[in-house]
């Protein structure tokens, strides 16, 4: 599944609410999610869908490490 980027503008109030939700979610996720993560969670909830784990963010450190291992093996 490909990933597309959406750019949105939000009010200062909405930005503050997103940041509060990030801190709230940190207690259950064990990491502070990004603003993008919070917006993604909200969209999934609103739309009634769930993005599979296989569609995880490919920019993570783990993904870079795997790519580096593949390149060194070639």
ABEGO torsion letter per residue (X at the ends): XBBBBBBBBBBAAAAAAAAAAAAAAAAAAGBBBBAAAAAAAAAAAAAGBBBBAAABBAABAAAAAAAAAAAAAX
